[in-house]
Amino acid sequence: MMTTGKQFEHDLAEQKMQFLFTLRSKGVTDKRVLGAMEKIDRGLFVRGTFAERAYEDTPLPIACGQTISQPSVVGLMTQALEVGPRDKVLEVGTGSGYQAAILSQLARRVYTVERHRRLVRTTQELFEKLDLTNVIGMASDGSYGLPEQAPFDRIIVTAAAEDPPGPLLAQLKVGGIMVVPVGQSDAVQSLIKVTRHEHGFDYNELRPVRFVPLLEGLGKDA
């Protein structure tokens, strides 16, 4: 019979195996993305009451009224972004930091902006703990992007806008890709892949999703 410690380790390993199996079954097939999601432990990004559900394929509440996205959606968004090892990526909506941590395994540099300073502080501690030196987090109004670091090879938005935000489109390189949920906050939204060309943009609808709305301004938390 296993000791309690060994049983816990066995159960955790089983959960992580099931986690990766679920990702594949939901359409996450890119080996680099799966490798990043295997390396970055979602359990580190889920605190308190919901910690025991960290390896379920479900969104979970985090601080400041935000959520950590469903892992399969994180995987599908990351896969659609087609991140290369030399890419500079902008993430709008740091949240738990989980998406940025996965991107850190795939890109040269990740800039992630969040309107809630409390989340910026928490995620910065986690990034340092995991030695993710290529992630730069900051408190900022993400709807305006990060013009001082533009243009970006890739942009990912983890909150829903009514339309792909103009400032973000403007900060995307020619040949660049943006993945963004689009739609009203109280209705079903669509995940859109935007590709910038020399003379305009292509828009491809990927799947229905549900995200918190993209809000302007900084949060009121200290």
C-alpha positions in Angstrom: 0.0 0.0 0.0 1.3 3.5 -0.9 2.2 6.0 1.8 0.2 9.2 1.8 3.0 11.1 0.3 3.5 8.6 -2.5 -0.2 8.4 -3.1 -0.4 12.2 -3.5 2.5 12.2 -6.0 0.9 9.3 -7.9 -2.5 11.1 -8.0 -0.9 14.4 -9.1 1.0 12.6 -11.9 -2.3 11.0 -13.0 -4.0 14.4 -13.1 -1.2 15.9 -15.2 -1.3 13.0 -17.7 -5.1 13.4 -17.9 -4.6 17.2 -18.4 -2.4 16.6 -21.4 -4.7 14.0 -22.8 -7.6 16.4 -22.6 -5.7 19.1 -24.4 -5.0 16.8 -27.3 -8.6 15.6 -27.4 -9.8 19.2 -27.6 -7.5 19.9 -30.6 -4.3 21.1 -29.1 -1.8 19.2 -31.3 1.1 21.5 -31.8 4.1 19.8 -30.1 5.8 23.1 -29.0 2.5 24.3 -27.4 1.9 20.9 -25.7 5.5 20.9 -24.5 5.1 24.4 -23.0 1.9 23.4 -21.3 3.5 20.3 -19.8 6.4 22.4 -18.5 4.4 25.2 -17.0 2.4 23.8 -14.0 -1.1 25.3 -14.0 -1.3 24.4 -10.3 1.1 27.3 -9.4 -1.4 29.8 -10.9 -4.6 28.7 -9.1 -4.7 29.7 -5.4 -7.0 29.0 -2.4 -10.3 27.2 -2.7 -10.0 26.2 -6.3 -6.4 24.9 -6.1 -7.5 21.2 -6.2 -9.2 21.8 -9.5 -6.1 23.3 -11.2 -5.9 20.4 -13.7 -9.5 20.3 -14.8 -10.3 21.7 -18.2 -12.4 24.6 -16.8 -12.0 28.3 -16.2 -11.6 29.2 -12.5 -12.0 32.4 -10.5 -8.9 34.4 -9.4 -8.5 37.7 -7.6 -10.0 41.0 -8.8 -13.1 39.4 -10.3 -11.0 37.8 -13.1 -10.6 34.2 -14.2 -7.9 31.8 -15.3 -8.9 30.5 -18.7 -9.9 27.0 -19.5 -6.6 25.2 -20.4 -7.9 23.9 -23.7 -8.8 27.4 -24.8 -5.3 28.6 -23.7 -3.8 25.9 -25.8 -6.0 26.6 -28.8 -5.3 30.4 -28.6 -1.6 29.8 -28.3 -1.6 27.3 -31.2 -3.5 29.8 -33.4 -0.9 32.5 -32.6 1.8 30.4 -34.3 4.6 31.9 -32.1 8.1 31.6 -33.3 11.3 31.5 -31.2 12.3 35.0 -32.4 8.9 36.6 -31.9 8.1 39.6 -29.7 4.6 39.0 -28.2 2.1 41.4 -26.5 -0.4 39.9 -24.2 -3.4 42.1 -23.1 -4.8 40.9 -19.8 -2.2 39.1 -17.7 -4.7 37.7 -15.2 -3.2 34.8 -13.4 0.0 34.9 -15.5 -0.6 31.4 -16.9 -0.9 32.4 -20.5 2.2 34.6 -20.4 4.2 31.9 -18.8 3.3 29.5 -21.6 4.2 32.1 -24.2 7.6 32.6 -22.5 8.5 29.1 -23.5 7.8 29.8 -27.2 8.7 33.5 -27.9 11.9 35.6 -27.6 10.1 38.2 -25.4 6.6 38.6 -23.9 5.2 41.9 -22.8 2.0 41.4 -20.7 -0.2 44.3 -19.5 -2.9 44.1 -16.8 -5.2 46.8 -15.5 -5.2 45.4 -11.9 -2.0 46.3 -10.1 -2.6 43.5 -7.5 -2.5 40.9 -10.3 0.7 42.5 -11.7 2.4 42.2 -8.3 1.3 38.5 -7.8 2.3 37.4 -11.3 5.6 39.2 -11.1 6.5 37.1 -8.0 5.5 33.9 -9.9 7.5 34.8 -13.0 10.6 35.4 -10.8 10.0 32.2 -8.9 9.9 30.3 -12.3 12.9 32.3 -13.6 10.9 33.5 -16.6 13.3 36.3 -17.5 11.8 37.0 -20.9 8.4 38.1 -19.5 7.9 41.8 -18.8 4.7 42.6 -16.9 3.2 46.0 -16.2 0.1 47.8 -15.1 -1.4 49.5 -18.1 -4.7 50.1 -20.0 -4.4 47.2 -22.5 -7.0 48.5 -24.9 -4.3 51.0 -26.1 -1.6 48.3 -26.4 2.0 49.2 -25.7 3.0 51.7 -28.4 6.5 52.3 -27.0 7.4 48.6 -27.7 5.5 48.3 -31.0 5.4 46.7 -33.5 4.7 43.2 -32.3 5.0 39.9 -34.2 2.1 38.5 -32.2 -0.6 39.9 -30.0 -3.0 37.9 -27.8 -6.0 39.4 -26.0 -7.5 37.5 -23.1 -10.6 39.7 -22.7 -13.5 40.3 -25.2 -13.8 43.4 -27.2 -16.8 44.4 -29.4 -14.4 44.6 -32.3 -10.6 44.0 -32.6 -9.2 47.2 -31.0 -7.8 49.7 -33.6 -4.7 50.6 -31.5 -3.8 46.9 -31.3 -4.2 46.3 -35.0 -2.0 49.3 -35.6 0.8 47.7 -33.4 0.8 44.5 -35.3 3.7 43.9 -37.8 2.9 43.2 -41.4 2.8 39.4 -41.4 1.9 39.4 -37.7 -1.0 37.5 -36.1 -3.4 38.6 -33.4 -5.8 36.3 -31.5 -8.7 38.1 -29.8 -12.2 37.2 -28.5 -14.8 39.4 -30.1 -18.4 40.0 -29.1 -20.8 41.5 -26.5 -19.8 40.5 -22.9 -23.3 39.1 -22.2 -23.5 37.0 -25.3 -21.5 34.2 -27.0 -18.3 35.6 -28.3 -16.1 34.4 -31.2 -12.4 33.8 -31.1 -10.9 35.6 -34.1 -7.5 35.2 -35.7 -6.4 38.4 -37.4 -3.5 38.3 -39.9 -2.0 41.6 -41.1 -1.0 41.9 -44.7 0.7 44.7 -46.6 -2.7 46.1 -47.6 -5.1 45.1 -44.8 -6.2 42.4 -42.5 -7.6 38.9 -42.8 -10.1 37.8 -40.2 -10.7 34.1 -39.4 -13.4 32.9 -36.9 -12.0 30.0 -34.9 -14.6 29.0 -32.3 -17.2 30.3 -29.8 -15.7 31.4 -26.4 -16.7 33.4 -23.3 -14.2 35.9 -21.8 -14.5 38.8 -19.3 -15.0 42.1 -21.2 -12.0 44.3 -22.2 -12.3 47.4 -20.1 -10.5 50.7 -20.5 -8.6 52.4 -17.7 -6.8 50.9 -14.7 -8.5 48.9 -11.9 -9.2 50.7 -8.6 -7.1 48.2 -6.5 -3.9 49.6 -5.0 
